[in-house]
Amino acid sequence: MSHDDSVAQNLKSPNPNRISDREVAAFWHKALTDLKRRTTLDESLPRTVLLNWRERVGKSSHKKAVQCLGGTLTFAELDAMSDSIAHYFLTRPFLSKGDCVAIMLPNLTQYVVTLLGILKAGMTVVNCNPLYTRPEIEHQLKDSGAKVLVTLANIAKTPAEATVPGLQEVIITEVADALPLPKRILINSIVRYVKKMVPPYQFDAGIKVTRFLDTCRPLTDEQIARVRDLEKLVNENDIAFIQYTGGTTGIAKGAQLSHRNICYNVQQSFGAFSPEWLERVQKIQDQPGSQNALSLLPLPFYHIYSLTCGFLSTTIGLGMTTTTLPNPREIKQLFKLMNEPNVMVVGMISTLMKLLLSRPEFDTVKLDPKTVIISGGMPTSPDVAAEWGKRTGTRITEGYGLTEASPLIAVADPLNPTSGVQGYPVAGTLIKLRDEEGRDLPLGKGSEVQGELLAKGPQVMVGYHKNKDETARIMSDDGYLMTGDVATIRADGLIEIVDRKKDMILVSGFNVYPNEIDAKAMATGLLLECATVGVPDAKTGERVVLYAVPAHKNLSQEKLSEALNESLTHYKRPSKIVFVDALPKNPVGKILRREVRKMESQK
C-alpha cells in the first residue's frame, strides 16, 4: 500500500484503539502553524535525484561542487566526470536499468562521481561501509545482488576475500585519482610505495578488475546524448538506494529508498534552516566566480544521515560546495577545514564534537556564529551542546530519523534549537505514539504519556529488499513506520526521544531508560563517554550496568556512584560501574549498545 493510499484509508480510523490520520494531521497543523513552520510539501518540485541534479547544474555549473584533499570539481566538471562512468556502466553487457552497483569508499570525490554515475545509468546505489569485515561485505553484496563493486585499493583485500557469486566486476580507485597531475601520481605513489597502505589483493579469476580512471574517459556528444536519454527514463518510483541499516539492531537489512523518498526528504531537510540563513547562502552564491558557500561534511557519505542531509540536500538541493575528507578523525585537517571562509553548515555527531572539544587545538577554530551545526545519528549530549555553544558561539540543530525514513523525520526549530530533544516533524509527516498493547496515545501530553513513536510520510521506505517479513514487522496495520523509539510529545509538539524501546531496562517492574542514566552520568563531568545496559538478575529481573570512559585516570567507581546517587532514584542506580578505555561505535560515532551488552555477557 502506498503512503497516499494509506493516508486516504485512515482519514477516519474504524479501530477504536487508533487515532485517525485526520486527527493526527490536525494536531500537527496547529502546532507547526503556531511555530510558523511549513506543514505541506511543494508538489511541483522534481521527484528524481537526476532531475534535481540537472536543474542544479543549469544554475551553478561554474561553481565549486566538491572539494577534497586539496582538489576541486565544479558542478560542470562533476557532471562530465559522472557522465563518463555512467556511460561505462551502460556499456557493461551484464548491467541493465535497475541493477545494483555497490560503492565501498570513504569520503572522496570519487564517491560522489560514482554515485551520480550509477543513478544516471538508471541503476541502484548500494552503500557499503569501507570498514566492513569479510562476512559483512559478503552478506551485503549477496543480499543486494550487486553486480559491480567500486572500491578503494587500500581496502580491496577484504572484498577480494569474500565469496560473492553474482559479482562480475570490481572497479578500483586510488586515493588521489580525482586530483590533477602531477599531484595524483605523487600522492598515489606515496600511499602505495612509501606508506605501504595498499595491502596485496587478488579477486577471483571470473571477476573483471578495472581501474577507476579507465571508466572516466571523455565522451563524445553522441555518448553524452545516450546518457541524457537514459536519465529521462528514470522515474520517481525507481529505487535510488538500497541503504543497509547501521547494525545497531542486529543483522543489517537493506532499506529500499526510491527517488521519490529521497527527493521529498531533501525538501523536508530544508526545515533545518532559517529564511535568513538561506538568504545568506544565496548572497554568497550570487557572487561572481567559482567561490561558493561551504557545506563541511566530515561524516561518511555511505551513512544515510550524511548522504541525504549533507550532500544531497546542501549541494544538490541548495547548490553549496561539499567540503570533506576521507577520515573525520584526521583532527588537524578537520580543524583546518572548519576555519575556511564561508563555512555555512557543518554536519556533526555528538561523539565527534566531544572528541574535537577535548583537543587543545579546538581553540583555534573560529566559526561564524551564524554557521548551522547539524547534529544527527544519536542524541547530542547536553554537556557537549553547552560546551560547543560556549566555545564557538554557534547553536546545534538536532535532527531525528531512521535509515527507513531516508532518514529525516523531525528537526529542531532553526530559530530556537533546543539540545537534547528531537524537534518537530518535518513537513508532510505525521507522528503519533502507541503503547505496548497497540493503542494510540493522546498527543501533546508531555512527559506523562510515553509510547513508541510512529511516523508516516513520503520519505518512508518502499520496504526492505527481499524481506517482506521484516517489512511487515516494522510497518503498522495503518501504514506507519514503527521506529522502536520511546518518545513524548509536548503540547506545542516538541518531540523528545526517551530511549530505544528494546533498550529499556525493567527493574522490579520499573521502566529504566538507558539514555536517562547516560545523561545523568555525563552531567557529572567525570566521564568522556558512557553506555548503560541491562543485564539479567534473578532478584529484580534486570539490573543496571554502566560502562564508562573516565575523563581522569584517578576517578574511582565509588566517586562516580556517589555523584549518580544524588540524581537517580534507587532502582535507576547502576549496580555495577565498569571503566573502559573506549566504547564500541559504528562508523559515524554512535555508541553500539548491543556490543556493550556483549562485553558484559562475556565477563
C-alpha positions in Angstrom: 0.0 0.0 0.0 1.4 3.4 -0.9 1.8 6.3 1.5 -1.0 8.2 -0.2 -3.4 5.2 -0.2 -2.8 4.5 3.5 -3.5 8.2 4.4 -6.8 8.1 2.5 -7.7 4.8 4.1 -7.0 6.0 7.6 -8.5 9.5 7.5 -11.3 8.1 9.6 -10.0 5.2 11.6 -12.5 2.4 12.2 -10.3 1.0 15.0 -11.3 2.4 18.4 -7.7 2.0 19.5 -6.4 4.2 16.7 -6.3 8.0 16.3 -7.2 8.8 12.7 -4.8 10.4 10.4 -7.2 13.4 10.2 -6.9 13.9 13.9 -3.1 13.5 13.9 -2.8 15.9 10.9 -5.0 18.5 12.8 -2.8 18.4 15.9 0.4 18.8 13.9 -1.1 21.5 11.6 -1.9 23.7 14.6 1.4 23.0 16.4 3.6 23.7 13.3 1.5 26.7 12.2 1.9 28.3 15.6 5.7 27.9 15.1 5.4 29.3 11.6 6.8 26.1 10.1 5.7 24.5 6.9 3.2 21.7 7.1 3.0 20.8 3.5 5.4 20.0 0.7 5.9 21.6 -2.7 4.5 19.0 -5.1 5.8 20.9 -8.1 9.4 20.2 -7.4 11.3 17.4 -9.3 11.0 13.9 -7.8 14.1 12.2 -9.1 17.6 12.9 -7.9 18.6 13.3 -11.6 16.1 16.0 -12.4 17.2 17.9 -9.3 20.8 17.4 -10.4 20.2 18.6 -13.9 18.4 21.7 -12.6 21.4 22.4 -10.2 24.0 22.1 -13.0 22.0 24.5 -15.0 22.0 27.1 -12.2 25.5 26.5 -10.8 27.7 25.0 -13.5 30.7 27.3 -12.8 30.5 27.0 -9.0 32.6 24.5 -7.0 30.6 21.4 -6.2 33.0 19.3 -4.2 36.5 19.7 -2.7 38.6 17.0 -1.1 42.3 16.5 -0.5 43.0 19.9 -1.9 41.3 19.2 -5.3 38.0 20.7 -6.5 35.4 20.0 -9.2 32.8 22.5 -10.4 29.3 21.3 -11.0 30.0 21.2 -14.7 33.2 19.1 -14.2 31.4 16.7 -11.8 28.6 16.4 -14.3 31.0 15.4 -17.1 33.0 13.0 -14.9 29.9 11.2 -13.7 28.6 11.1 -17.3 31.7 9.1 -18.2 31.3 6.5 -15.5 27.5 6.3 -16.3 28.3 5.6 -19.9 30.8 2.9 -18.8 28.1 1.2 -16.8 25.8 1.3 -19.9 28.4 -0.5 -21.9 28.6 -3.4 -19.5 26.6 -6.2 -21.2 25.5 -7.7 -17.8 24.1 -4.5 -16.5 20.6 -3.1 -17.1 18.3 -0.5 -15.7 17.5 -1.2 -12.0 20.6 -3.4 -11.3 22.6 -2.7 -8.2 26.1 -1.2 -8.1 27.9 -1.2 -4.7 30.1 1.6 -3.5 32.7 0.8 -0.8 34.6 4.1 -0.4 35.4 6.6 2.2 34.6 10.3 1.6 36.4 11.0 -1.6 35.5 12.9 -4.8 35.3 9.5 -6.5 32.4 8.6 -4.2 30.1 11.4 -5.5 31.3 10.9 -9.1 30.3 7.2 -8.8 27.0 7.8 -7.0 25.8 10.2 -9.7 27.1 7.9 -12.5 25.1 4.9 -11.1 21.9 7.0 -10.8 22.4 8.5 -14.3 22.6 4.9 -15.7 19.2 4.1 -14.1 20.8 1.8 -11.6 20.6 1.5 -7.8 23.3 2.5 -5.4 24.3 0.1 -2.6 26.3 1.9 0.0 28.9 -0.2 1.8 31.0 0.7 4.9 34.7 0.6 3.9 35.5 -0.8 7.4 33.3 -3.9 6.8 34.9 -7.3 7.6 34.8 -10.0 5.0 31.5 -11.6 6.3 29.8 -8.2 6.5 30.6 -7.1 2.9 29.9 -10.6 1.7 26.4 -10.5 3.2 25.6 -7.1 1.8 26.8 -7.9 -1.7 25.0 -11.2 -1.8 21.8 -9.8 -0.3 21.7 -6.7 -2.6 22.6 -8.7 -5.7 25.2 -6.1 -6.6 26.9 -7.0 -10.0 29.6 -4.3 -9.7 31.6 -3.0 -6.8 33.5 0.3 -6.8 36.2 0.3 -4.0 39.5 1.7 -2.9 42.8 -0.1 -3.5 43.6 0.4 0.2 40.7 -1.8 1.3 40.2 -4.1 -1.7 41.8 -7.0 0.1 38.6 -7.5 2.2 36.1 -7.8 -0.6 38.6 -9.8 -2.6 38.5 -12.5 0.1 34.7 -12.6 0.0 32.7 -15.2 -1.9 30.0 -13.4 -4.0 28.9 -15.5 -7.0 26.9 -12.7 -8.5 29.7 -10.1 -8.5 31.0 -9.7 -12.1 33.3 -6.6 -11.9 35.3 -4.6 -9.4 36.4 -1.0 -10.2 39.4 0.0 -8.2 40.3 3.6 -7.4 43.3 5.0 -5.6 43.1 7.9 -3.1 44.2 10.7 -5.4 42.5 9.6 -8.6 40.3 12.7 -8.7 43.2 15.1 -8.4 45.1 16.6 -11.3 48.5 15.6 -12.5 51.2 15.5 -11.2 49.7 15.6 -7.7 47.7 12.5 -8.5 50.8 10.4 -9.2 52.7 11.8 -6.3 50.1 11.1 -3.7 49.2 7.7 -5.0 52.8 6.7 -5.1 53.4 7.8 -1.6 50.3 5.9 -0.3 51.3 2.7 -2.1 55.1 2.6 -2.0 56.2 4.8 0.8 53.5 4.4 3.4 52.7 0.8 2.3 49.0 1.5 2.7 47.8 -0.8 -0.1 47.8 -4.5 1.0 48.1 -7.0 -1.9 44.7 -8.4 -3.1 43.6 -10.9 -5.7 40.0 -11.2 -6.9 38.6 -14.5 -8.3 39.6 -15.1 -11.9 35.9 -14.7 -13.1 35.7 -11.1 -11.8 36.9 -8.4 -14.1 39.1 -5.8 -12.4 39.0 -2.2 -13.9 40.9 0.9 -13.0 38.6 3.8 -12.0 40.4 6.2 -14.2 39.6 3.9 -17.2 35.9 4.5 -16.6 36.3 8.3 -16.7 37.4 9.0 -20.2 35.9 12.0 -22.0 32.8 11.2 -24.0 31.6 12.2 -27.5 28.5 14.3 -27.9 26.7 11.1 -29.1 27.7 9.2 -25.9 26.6 12.1 -23.7 23.2 12.2 -25.5 22.8 8.5 -24.7 23.4 9.2 -21.0 20.8 12.0 -21.1 18.3 9.7 -22.8 18.7 7.2 -20.0 18.3 9.8 -17.3 14.9 10.7 -18.7 13.8 7.1 -18.3 14.3 7.2 -14.5 11.1 7.8 -12.7 10.2 8.7 -9.1 9.3 5.2 -8.1 12.6 3.7 -9.2 14.9 2.5 -6.3 17.7 5.0 -5.9 19.4 3.4 -2.9 19.4 0.1 -1.0 20.6 1.5 2.3 21.6 -1.0 4.9 20.7 -0.3 8.5 23.6 0.6 10.7 24.0 -2.6 12.6 22.7 -1.4 16.0 19.8 -3.7 15.8 21.3 -7.0 14.6 21.8 -8.3 11.0 21.7 -5.5 8.5 18.6 -5.2 6.3 18.5 -3.2 3.1 16.0 -0.3 3.1 14.8 0.4 -0.4 14.7 4.2 -0.9 13.1 5.4 -4.1 13.9 8.7 -5.9 10.6 10.0 -4.6 11.6 9.1 -1.0 14.9 10.9 -1.3 13.7 14.0 -3.1 10.9 14.6 -0.6 13.3 14.1 2.3 15.7 16.6 0.8 12.9 19.1 0.6 11.9 18.3 4.2 15.5 18.8 5.4 15.4 22.5 4.4 13.3 22.9 7.6 16.6 22.9 9.5 17.5 26.3 8.0 16.0 29.7 8.8 15.0 32.0 6.0 17.7 34.5 7.0 20.4 31.7 6.7 19.1 30.7 3.3 19.4 34.3 2.1 23.0 34.5 3.3 23.8 31.3 1.3 22.2 32.8 -1.8 24.1 36.0 -1.4 27.4 34.2 -1.4 26.3 32.1 -4.4 25.4 35.3 -6.3 29.0 36.5 -6.2 30.9 36.1 -9.5 33.5 33.4 -9.9 33.6 29.8 -8.6 33.7 30.6 -4.9 30.7 29.3 -3.0 29.1 28.7 0.4 30.7 25.7 2.0 29.0 22.6 3.5 31.5 20.9 5.7 30.6 17.2 5.8 33.2 15.1 7.7 30.9 12.2 8.4 30.8 9.3 5.9 28.5 9.6 2.9 27.7 5.9 3.0 25.7 6.7 6.1 22.2 8.0 5.1 22.4 10.9 7.5 25.5 12.5 5.9 24.3 11.5 2.4 20.8 12.9 2.4 21.0 15.7 5.0 24.5 16.6 3.7 25.5 16.1 0.1 22.1 15.6 -1.5 20.4 18.5 0.5 23.1 21.1 0.7 25.0 20.5 -2.5 22.4 19.3 -5.0 19.4 20.9 -3.2 21.0 24.3 -2.2 24.0 24.5 -4.5 26.7 24.7 -1.8 30.2 23.2 -2.1 30.6 19.9 -0.3 33.9 20.0 1.6 35.0 16.7 3.0 37.9 14.4 4.0 38.4 10.7 4.0 38.7 10.3 7.7 36.9 12.7 10.1 39.3 11.7 12.9 42.1 13.4 11.0 41.6 16.2 13.5 44.2 18.7 12.4 42.9 18.6 8.8 39.3 18.9 10.1 40.2 22.0 12.2 41.8 23.5 9.1 38.6 22.9 7.0 36.5 24.4 9.8 38.4 27.6 9.5 37.9 28.0 5.8 35.9 31.1 4.8 32.2 30.8 4.0 31.6 27.6 6.0 27.9 27.9 6.4 26.9 24.4 7.6 28.8 21.6 9.4 27.4 18.1 9.8 28.3 16.6 13.1 27.5 13.8 15.6 27.8 14.1 19.4 30.8 11.8 19.9 32.8 13.7 17.2 32.0 17.0 18.8 33.1 15.6 22.2 36.4 14.5 20.6 37.0 17.9 19.0 36.3 19.7 22.2 38.9 17.6 24.1 41.7 18.8 21.8 43.7 21.9 22.8 43.7 23.0 19.1 39.9 23.4 19.2 40.5 27.0 20.5 42.0 27.8 17.1 38.6 27.2 15.4 36.8 30.4 14.5 33.4 29.6 13.2 30.9 32.3 12.2 28.3 32.3 15.0 25.6 32.0 12.2 27.1 28.7 10.9 24.5 26.0 11.3 25.7 22.9 13.1 23.6 19.9 12.2 23.8 17.0 14.6 22.2 13.6 14.0 22.9 9.9 14.3 22.3 9.9 18.0 21.1 12.4 20.7 23.5 15.2 21.4 24.8 15.1 24.9 23.7 18.2 26.8 27.2 18.8 28.2 28.6 18.7 24.7 26.0 21.1 23.3 26.6 23.5 26.2 30.4 23.5 25.8 30.2 23.6 22.0 27.9 26.7 22.1 30.1 28.4 24.7 33.3 27.9 22.8 32.1 28.5 19.2 29.1 30.8 19.6 27.2 28.5 17.3 24.0 26.6 18.1 23.4 23.0 17.4 20.3 22.0 15.4 19.4 18.4 16.1 17.6 16.1 13.7 16.0 12.7 14.3 15.4 9.9 11.8 16.0 6.4 10.7 17.5 4.7 7.7 14.0 3.5 6.8 12.8 7.2 6.5 15.6 8.4 4.2 16.4 9.4 7.1 14.8 12.6 8.4 11.6 12.5 10.4 11.9 15.5 12.8 14.2 18.5 13.2 14.7 21.3 15.7 13.3 24.8 15.3 16.1 26.6 13.5 15.2 29.8 15.2 15.2 28.3 18.7 17.1 25.0 18.7 16.9 23.0 22.0 19.6 20.5 22.7 18.6 17.0 23.9 15.2 17.0 22.1 14.4 15.9 18.6 12.4 18.9 17.5 9.2 18.8 15.4 8.0 16.7 12.4 9.3 17.8 9.0 6.7 18.9 6.5 4.4 16.3 5.2 5.0 13.9 8.1 2.5 12.5 10.6 3.8 11.3 14.0 1.9 9.6 16.9 2.6 7.4 19.9 1.4 3.9 20.6 1.6 1.8 23.7 2.6 -1.9 24.2 -0.9 -3.1 23.8 -1.2 -1.4 20.3 -3.4 1.5 21.5 -2.7 5.0 20.2 -1.9 7.5 22.9 -3.2 11.1 23.2 -0.9 13.7 21.6 0.6 16.7 23.4 0.6 15.3 26.9 4.3 15.8 27.6 6.3 13.5 29.9 3.1 11.9 31.4 2.5 10.0 28.2 5.3 7.9 26.7 4.9 5.5 23.8 6.6 4.1 20.7 7.0 6.8 18.1 5.2 6.0 14.8 5.8 8.0 11.6 4.1 8.3 8.2 5.3 10.4 5.3 6.5 10.3 1.7 10.1 9.8 2.9 9.3 6.3 4.4 11.0 3.5 2.5 9.4 1.3 -0.1 10.3 -1.7 2.1 13.2 -4.0 3.0 15.0 -5.5 0.0 13.9 -9.1 -0.5 12.5 -9.2 3.0 8.7 -8.9 3.2 8.5 -10.4 6.7 10.8 -7.8 8.2 8.9 -5.1 6.3 5.6 -6.3 7.8 7.1 -6.2 11.3 8.2 -2.6 11.1 5.1 -1.2 9.3 1.9 -0.9 11.4 -1.5 -2.0 10.1 -2.4 1.6 9.4 0.7 2.4 7.4 3.0 3.9 9.9 6.7 3.2 10.4 7.2 1.8 13.9 10.5 3.4 14.9 11.2 1.3 18.1 11.9 4.6 19.9 10.0 5.6 23.0 9.0 9.3 22.9 7.0 12.0 24.5 5.2 14.9 22.7 4.7 18.2 24.4 1.5 20.4 23.9 3.4 22.6 21.5 4.5 19.5 19.5 8.1 19.2 20.7 9.3 15.6 20.5 11.7 14.0 22.9 13.1 10.5 22.5 13.2 8.8 25.8 15.0 5.7 24.6 15.1 2.8 22.3 12.2 0.5 23.0 14.3 -2.6 23.0 17.0 -0.9 25.2 14.5 -0.2 28.1 15.5 -2.0 31.3 12.9 -3.5 33.5 14.0 -3.4 37.2 11.4 -4.9 39.6 8.6 -3.7 37.4 10.0 -0.2 36.9 11.0 1.1 33.5 14.5 2.4 33.4 15.7 4.2 30.2 19.4 3.9 29.5 19.6 7.3 27.9 18.5 8.9 31.1 21.2 7.2 33.0 23.8 8.1 30.4 22.7 11.8 30.5 23.0 11.9 34.3 26.4 10.2 34.2 27.7 12.7 31.6 26.3 15.6 33.6 28.7 14.8 36.4 31.6 16.0 34.2 33.6 13.0 35.3 33.3 11.0 32.0 34.3 11.2 28.4 31.5 8.8 27.3 29.3 6.1 28.6 26.7 3.5 27.9 24.1 1.9 30.2 22.9 -1.6 29.6 20.6 -4.0 31.4 21.6 -7.5 32.4 19.5 -10.4 33.8 19.1 -10.5 37.5 17.5 -13.4 39.5 16.1 -11.0 42.1 14.9 -7.9 40.1 14.5 -9.3 36.6 17.2 -7.0 35.2 19.8 -4.7 36.8 21.6 -1.6 35.5 25.2 -1.7 34.5 27.2 1.4 33.4 30.2 1.2 31.1 32.2 4.4 31.1 35.3 6.1 29.9 36.7 8.2 32.7 37.8 11.8 32.0 40.6 11.4 34.5 42.6 8.3 35.3 42.3 8.8 39.1 38.5 8.6 39.0 37.1 5.8 41.2 33.8 3.9 40.7 32.9 4.9 44.2 33.2 8.6 43.4 31.1 8.3 40.3 28.5 6.2 42.1 28.2 8.9 44.8 27.6 11.5 42.2 24.9 9.4 40.5 23.1 8.7 43.7 22.3 12.3 44.1 20.3 12.4 40.9 18.9 8.9 40.4 16.3 7.1 42.4 17.4 3.7 43.9 16.1 1.4 41.1 17.8 3.5 38.4 21.2 3.5 40.0 23.9 1.3 38.4 24.5 -1.9 40.3 27.9 -2.0 38.7 30.2 0.5 37.0 32.9 -0.7 34.6 35.6 1.6 33.4 37.0 1.0 29.9 39.4 2.8 27.6 36.9 3.1 24.8 33.3 2.1 23.8 32.4 0.3 20.6 30.9 2.6 17.9 29.6 2.5 14.4 31.4 4.4 11.6 29.6 7.7 12.3 30.5 7.5 16.0 27.2 6.2 17.5 27.8 4.0 20.6 26.7 0.5 19.9 24.8 -0.6 23.0 24.4 -4.1 21.6 28.2 -4.5 21.6 28.4 -3.2 25.1 26.0 -5.9 26.2 28.2 -8.4 24.5 31.2 -7.1 26.5 29.2 -7.6 29.7 27.9 -11.1 28.8 31.5 -12.2 28.1 32.7 -11.4 31.6 
